[in-house]
Amino acid sequence: KTLSVPRGGLTNSKVKDSVGNVITPTVIDTTSVTRTADIQVSNDPIAKATYNRNILKGHQDFGSISKIGMYVDTSGVNFTNPIEGLNNLTGLKKADLIVGAEAAEYTNAKTLTVGKNILKRYNTALLNSRVEKWDILSGSLTWAAVPLKLGASGEVEGVLLTKVDYKEY
């Protein structure tokens, strides 16, 4: 299939099959902008034209997320906030802690350690979640990041950042 988005977005996007035939999408909408509106399905010969929302009463949402990433600004000035309520995301098993290279603005050193005070709020968010595995990685192409050391309860006590030689690319 090929997805074609017209320049400027002034006309509808099109999906074509491998032969070049335009595929007409099934349109799903509601009859009005209210929580009680009926759900409409069009361009589908099998589906009913209108569904009543009452069918979904008592429906349990089985949606879940399995992985998420949080960015850590390492400047010590522009604190970014961790995602709160990770424990409410059912199925969340993995998280990435994406460490920025802002700390490099303070020095010409090629290897840095991000301290535990900058990481404190992220440690709290991750330790209070159901995350089983979290990876630390760099948010910069030219820096690599690894955990410096893990504490007894699993918190990251620091992140080691090292400059990647441009010859690596």
Steps between C-alpha positions, in 0.01 A plus 500: 500500500609856436389799705490824305470833682434792263719809521353754738237256621221679309356179356443159657790261545473177301596138559580287196545126480795334327328525160425872540130477582381761751368335818193671644537519878226409743390817675427480872340803663227597744161653425586807712768633733350360818581205722162346426520521120465189289803361318474501120692272266491565125663353189495153654258255338514264799462747789170644618446868418452614861602351833353595833748584776295302751657186356831610649369564852702291740768445238839472663780677319774247439729758345845507646846627435810285521780758474540871564784752500573797726747776417736634767636853452843489666560876516399516865302814411224397260364209699279273294235310686459124493172349388281462806263209552703237317347244736163565332625387158409133485748288315787746536807280539782707350604864514778700341668775695625726221782711641574834337849640453421848638754448781774517235434874466689556827826332404722377217537161670428199281371283785242624752296365787144621551433513874223335697325828586420559131374139477309496831151570362547242223616239749190568709269471198657175381526337841130574565399343168461143380792536259710183505783618275619843411779595269713811514596649169628826366272755342794625295657337198849604613479377860457152651330444836512214751398472865792584728377284786173357629401540862369222725136569408574529127529876470758646264763682705652670199528487123833488321506697175792470261563680174485275194787557258375638171707231325247245629261616230 
